[in-house]
Amino acid sequence: METKGIQQFMNSYSVKMIIVSGLAILLLIPSFLIQDIIRERIALSEKVKNELYAQWGSKQVVAGPVLNVPFVIQEQNEIGQAMIERKGIAHFLPETLKTDGSLAPEKRKRGIYEVVVYEGRIKLKGTFSQTDVSQLDIPNARYNWDAAYFTIGISDMRGIKNLPELVVNGQKFKVDPGVADTDLFQSGITVKAGGIDLMQPMNFEIELVLNGSEDLSVEALGKTSEVNMKSDWASPSFTGWFLPSDRNVTANGFTANWLVTHLNRNFPQQWVDRKYNTHEATLGVELLIPIDHYQKSMRSVKYAILFIALNFIIFIFIEMKSKTRIHPFQYSLVAFALLIFYALLTSIGEQTGFNWAYLISAVSVTSLISWYSFSILKNIKMVGWVSLLQIGLYVFLFTILQLHDYALLAGSIGLFIILAIIMRASQQIKWYSEG
């Protein structure tokens, strides 16, 4: 009699729900392992991308030109007993600076990984006003005008693909690699200003052809800086400290225009040595690749508990309605089938892209669970409800993954509707009829 009572207790639906709930929580462990696998694939993808970027050219930042004039001043030493010479460099920024940039993007692949690179054509033109050293307020300074030079900052020198020439007042000057000083830029090109009358206003112009990847930026160093960029890439992200004053993004590409004045920055038009940092005046554009399959797979696996819980709930309802006993091990097999979906999604997505991988994985798992449900229930109507649940869940998840700004809103509304349906279905169950 006691054995029969224990058996009845173990077969009760209340105990079954407790066991199934614990099983659902336990089966979340494989979902975390799948997330680790996706993270490893993302890390490998980033490693391959960085290798391709290093060979082609990394993110490019172009700044300048800047006029640099060495000087020497004599001052007393710390104890005031002798005169010593101190050397320095005075930096003068352009009065006006206009930058026209065009990017020709290209997708490159290594194995199953894809990156976006570009060839950028950047034309810098503008004016320098008459050089006025009195504004620097350096008493007794001796300026070496013969040693003056222009510098243009270029973040990745490997990407230079032309032999640029700086044109000043109609006269062409060859450029030398490297920067003569690192007060403003860590890498770039230098142009010696010998033969130029630096005491007069100057017009300048230079064109650069650069290979780069993902991002192209410039520094707004003019007293008035105008920047225009265009490309046939349809997914730009505007970066830096300033947003475009005017932009147009279509399926055929984008155009963007910036207008920045010296009042928008925290540094003047001239100073000495390393007193200011110009990097805060950076603006540009990043060529985005829309959310790739790894990111979508990572987002989808976070819904694993929802899929497992809803499937377990509907199987419990079916079990109570049809009086068909389903073993906890069979619940586990269904949950593992649901988890296999995410492994299939990640691995197939590397070969076909996310959408096709999602369709193949969803159809495969739905077919497997429907077939297994029929082998247990032997009831076409009940199997139909199980199949309908799988289809609804996968359509719901796919919809959320395609949304960006409204993903949280759609997910919250969807979960509310699902909960309402479950509550309505629970009203049809006679919870205490077994006794």
GIQUI-V969975 format. One record per residue. N is the residue number from 1. RES is the residue in one letter. PHI is phi as a letter, one per 30 degrees, with the letter a starting at -180 (999 if undefined). NEAR is the number of other C-alpha atoms within 10 Angstrom. Layout:
BEGIN
N/RES/PHI/NEAR
N/RES/PHI/NEAR
END
This chain:
BEGIN
1/M/999/6
2/E/d/7
3/T/d/8
4/K/d/9
5/G/d/10
6/I/d/11
7/Q/d/11
8/Q/d/13
9/F/d/13
10/M/d/13
11/N/d/12
12/S/d/14
13/Y/d/17
14/S/d/13
15/V/d/12
16/K/e/17
17/M/d/15
18/I/d/11
19/I/d/13
20/V/d/21
21/S/d/16
22/G/d/11
23/L/d/19
24/A/d/20
25/I/d/12
26/L/d/12
27/L/d/18
28/L/d/17
29/I/e/10
30/P/e/14
31/S/d/22
32/F/d/14
33/L/d/11
34/I/d/20
35/Q/d/19
36/D/d/13
37/I/d/15
38/I/d/21
39/R/d/15
40/E/d/12
41/R/d/16
42/I/d/16
43/A/d/12
44/L/d/13
45/S/d/17
46/E/d/14
47/K/d/12
48/V/d/19
49/K/e/19
50/N/d/16
51/E/d/13
52/L/d/20
53/Y/d/20
54/A/d/16
55/Q/d/12
56/W/d/18
57/G/k/24
58/S/d/24
59/K/e/19
60/Q/c/22
61/V/b/20
62/V/c/24
63/A/b/23
64/G/j/23
65/P/d/28
66/V/b/22
67/L/d/24
68/N/b/25
69/V/b/22
70/P/d/20
71/F/b/20
72/V/b/16
73/I/b/16
74/Q/c/15
75/E/b/13
76/Q/d/12
77/N/d/11
78/E/d/9
79/I/c/6
80/G/i/9
81/Q/c/8
82/A/b/10
83/M/c/12
84/I/b/13
85/E/c/11
86/R/c/12
87/K/c/14
88/G/a/16
89/I/b/20
90/A/c/18
91/H/c/24
92/F/b/24
93/L/c/23
94/P/d/25
95/E/d/20
96/T/b/19
97/L/b/24
98/K/c/21
99/T/c/23
100/D/c/16
101/G/b/24
102/S/b/19
103/L/c/23
104/A/c/14
105/P/d/19
106/E/a/12
107/K/c/10
108/R/c/16
109/K/b/12
110/R/b/12
111/G/i/9
112/I/c/12
113/Y/c/14
114/E/b/16
115/V/b/20
116/V/c/19
117/V/b/24
118/Y/a/25
119/E/c/21
120/G/c/25
121/R/c/19
122/I/b/21
123/K/c/16
124/L/c/21
125/K/b/21
126/G/l/21
127/T/b/20
128/F/c/24
129/S/d/16
130/Q/e/13
131/T/d/17
132/D/b/12
133/V/d/17
134/S/d/8
135/Q/d/10
136/L/d/13
137/D/h/9
138/I/c/13
139/P/d/9
140/N/i/11
141/A/d/17
142/R/c/13
143/Y/c/18
144/N/c/12
145/W/d/17
146/D/d/15
147/A/c/13
148/A/d/21
149/Y/a/21
150/F/c/21
151/T/b/28
152/I/b/21
153/G/d/25
154/I/b/24
155/S/d/19
156/D/b/20
157/M/d/18
158/R/d/15
159/G/d/22
160/I/d/18
161/K/c/14
162/N/b/11
163/L/c/10
164/P/d/17
165/E/b/17
166/L/c/21
167/V/c/17
168/V/b/19
169/N/h/14
170/G/i/11
171/Q/c/12
172/K/d/14
173/F/b/16
174/K/d/13
175/V/c/18
176/D/c/15
177/P/d/12
178/G/i/19
179/V/c/21
180/A/d/19
181/D/b/14
182/T/c/14
183/D/d/15
184/L/c/21
185/F/b/22
186/Q/d/14
187/S/a/19
188/G/l/24
189/I/b/20
190/T/b/23
191/V/b/22
192/K/d/19
193/A/c/19
194/G/d/13
195/G/i/8
196/I/c/16
197/D/d/14
198/L/d/19
199/M/d/13
200/Q/c/12
201/P/e/13
202/M/b/20
203/N/c/18
204/F/b/19
205/E/a/20
206/I/a/18
207/E/b/19
208/L/c/19
209/V/c/19
210/L/b/25
211/N/d/27
212/G/a/27
213/S/b/27
214/E/i/20
215/D/b/21
216/L/b/28
217/S/b/21
218/V/b/23
219/E/c/22
220/A/d/33
221/L/c/30
222/G/d/25
223/K/e/21
224/T/b/18
225/S/c/20
226/E/c/19
227/V/b/22
228/N/b/20
229/M/b/23
230/K/b/20
231/S/a/20
232/D/c/17
233/W/d/21
234/A/c/16
235/S/b/16
236/P/d/22
237/S/b/12
238/F/d/19
239/T/c/16
240/G/j/16
241/W/d/14
242/F/b/17
243/L/d/18
244/P/d/20
245/S/d/11
246/D/a/11
247/R/b/15
248/N/b/11
249/V/c/16
250/T/b/11
251/A/d/9
252/N/c/10
253/G/k/14
254/F/b/17
255/T/b/19
256/A/b/21
257/N/b/17
258/W/b/20
259/L/b/17
260/V/b/22
261/T/c/14
262/H/d/17
263/L/d/10
264/N/d/14
265/R/c/15
266/N/c/11
267/F/b/16
268/P/d/15
269/Q/d/15
270/Q/a/19
271/W/a/19
272/V/c/18
273/D/h/16
274/R/c/13
275/K/d/9
276/Y/b/15
277/N/c/12
278/T/d/16
279/H/d/17
280/E/d/15
281/A/c/20
282/T/d/18
283/L/b/22
284/G/l/27
285/V/b/21
286/E/c/18
287/L/d/21
288/L/d/16
289/I/c/15
290/P/e/10
291/I/e/12
292/D/d/13
293/H/d/22
294/Y/d/21
295/Q/d/16
296/K/d/18
297/S/d/23
298/M/d/19
299/R/d/15
300/S/d/18
301/V/d/22
302/K/d/15
303/Y/c/13
304/A/d/21
305/I/d/18
306/L/d/14
307/F/d/20
308/I/d/24
309/A/d/17
310/L/d/17
311/N/d/20
312/F/d/22
313/I/d/17
314/I/d/18
315/F/d/22
316/I/d/20
317/F/e/17
318/I/d/20
319/E/d/16
320/M/d/18
321/K/d/13
322/S/c/12
323/K/i/11
324/T/c/14
325/R/d/14
326/I/c/16
327/H/d/11
328/P/e/15
329/F/d/11
330/Q/d/13
331/Y/e/18
332/S/d/18
333/L/d/13
334/V/d/22
335/A/d/23
336/F/d/15
337/A/d/16
338/L/d/24
339/L/d/22
340/I/d/17
341/F/e/21
342/Y/d/24
343/A/d/19
344/L/d/19
345/L/e/27
346/T/d/26
347/S/d/18
348/I/d/18
349/G/d/23
350/E/d/18
351/Q/c/13
352/T/c/14
353/G/j/17
354/F/d/22
355/N/d/15
356/W/d/14
357/A/d/21
358/Y/d/23
359/L/d/14
360/I/d/16
361/S/d/23
362/A/d/22
363/V/d/15
364/S/d/16
365/V/d/19
366/T/d/21
367/S/d/14
368/L/d/15
369/I/d/20
370/S/d/22
371/W/d/13
372/Y/d/16
373/S/d/21
374/F/d/16
375/S/d/11
376/I/c/15
377/L/d/19
378/K/h/12
379/N/b/12
380/I/d/12
381/K/d/11
382/M/d/20
383/V/d/21
384/G/d/14
385/W/d/15
386/V/d/21
387/S/d/19
388/L/d/13
389/L/d/17
390/Q/d/23
391/I/d/15
392/G/d/12
393/L/d/20
394/Y/d/19
395/V/d/14
396/F/d/15
397/L/d/19
398/F/d/16
399/T/d/13
400/I/d/19
401/L/d/17
402/Q/d/13
403/L/d/13
404/H/c/9
405/D/d/8
406/Y/c/10
407/A/d/14
408/L/d/12
409/L/d/11
410/A/d/16
411/G/d/17
412/S/d/11
413/I/d/11
414/G/d/16
415/L/d/13
416/F/d/11
417/I/d/12
418/I/d/14
419/L/d/13
420/A/d/12
421/I/d/11
422/I/d/14
423/M/d/11
424/R/d/11
425/A/d/12
426/S/d/14
427/Q/d/9
428/Q/d/10
429/I/c/13
430/K/c/10
431/W/d/12
432/Y/c/9
433/S/d/7
434/E/d/10
435/G/d/6
END
